Amino acid sequence: MSAREKKMVSMSEEMVSLMEKNQSLQEEVQVARENSSNSMDELRAEFTKRISTAEKKLQAMSKVKQECMRVVECEA
């Protein structure tokens, strides 16, 4: 085999190796994107739950405040 043919075989092998590596990296990126999306959905759900809980507590405290104001007004 001539030097030129050897170089072509070597470059072809390197190209195949790089294509395999590229495919592997693309798969890793896809998995990372899916995990990121799932994490965002979980965070969004947790945030929504916490906001809802805080709103309920705020409403309860508002009712307590109003009741206290009525008691104070009645005593005055």
C-alpha positions in Angstrom: 0.0 0.0 0.0 1.2 3.4 -0.8 1.6 6.2 1.8 -1.4 7.9 0.2 -3.6 4.8 0.6 -2.5 4.3 4.2 -3.3 7.9 4.9 -6.8 7.5 3.4 -7.4 4.3 5.5 -6.2 6.0 8.6 -8.4 9.1 8.0 -11.4 6.8 7.2 -10.9 5.0 10.5 -10.6 8.3 12.4 -13.8 9.6 10.7 -15.7 6.5 11.7 -14.4 6.9 15.3 -15.4 10.5 15.3 -18.9 9.8 13.9 -19.4 7.2 16.7 -18.3 9.6 19.3 -20.5 12.3 17.8 -23.5 9.9 18.0 -22.7 9.0 21.6 -22.5 12.7 22.6 -25.8 13.5 20.8 -27.5 10.8 22.8 -26.0 12.2 26.0 -27.3 15.7 25.2 -30.8 14.3 24.5 -30.8 12.4 27.8 -29.6 15.6 29.6 -32.4 17.7 27.9 -35.0 15.1 28.9 -33.7 15.1 32.5 -33.7 18.9 32.6 -37.2 19.0 31.3 -38.3 16.6 34.0 -36.5 18.5 36.7 -38.2 21.7 35.5 -41.6 20.1 35.6 -40.9 18.8 39.2 -39.7 22.3 40.3 -42.8 23.9 38.7 -45.1 21.5 40.5 -43.3 22.0 43.8 -43.4 25.8 43.4 -47.1 25.8 42.6 -47.7 23.6 45.7 -45.8 26.0 47.9 -47.5 29.1 46.5 -50.9 27.5 47.1 -50.0 26.6 50.7 -48.8 30.2 51.3 -52.0 31.6 49.8 -54.1 29.4 52.0 -52.2 30.5 55.1 -52.5 34.1 54.1 -56.3 33.8 53.7 -56.5 32.1 57.1 -54.5 34.8 58.7 -56.6 37.5 57.0 -59.8 35.9 58.5 -58.1 35.8 61.9 -57.2 39.5 61.6 -60.7 40.4 60.6 -62.2 38.5 63.5 -59.7 40.2 65.9 -60.7 43.6 64.4 -64.4 42.8 65.0 -63.7 41.8 68.6 -61.7 45.0 69.2 -64.5 47.1 67.7 -67.2 45.4 69.8 -65.2 46.0 73.0 -64.7 49.7 72.1 
